[in-house]
Amino acid sequence: MCATTFTWGIAVHAIGNSIGLGGVLHWTWQLPLLIAGSTLAALAICRLIAHRLDDTHLRRHSRSVGAQAGRVS
């Protein structure tokens, strides 16, 4: 599964949860704020996780490339 698809899926899920919560609480003007806030928070968390995983992957990859470059055949 593509990371972008996963991220947008989480954002859509946050929107759905916001609509459900806002409906149960009978919110009117608060609902758009809840939708925007929860969606932005979900996307920010996904971005932080993706950034963290990417850094870890790059560090591991650079170590293995450096180790291979130092080998004498």
Sequence and secondary structure as in RCSB ss.txt:
>XXXX:A:sequence
MCATTFTWGIAVHAIGNSIGLGGVLHWTWQLPLLIAGSTLAALAICRLIAHRLDDTHLRRHSRSVGAQAGRVS
>XXXX:A:secstr
  HHHHHHHHHHHHHHHHHHHHHHTT STHHHHHHHHHHHHHHHHHHHHHHHHHHHHHHHHHHHHHHHHT   
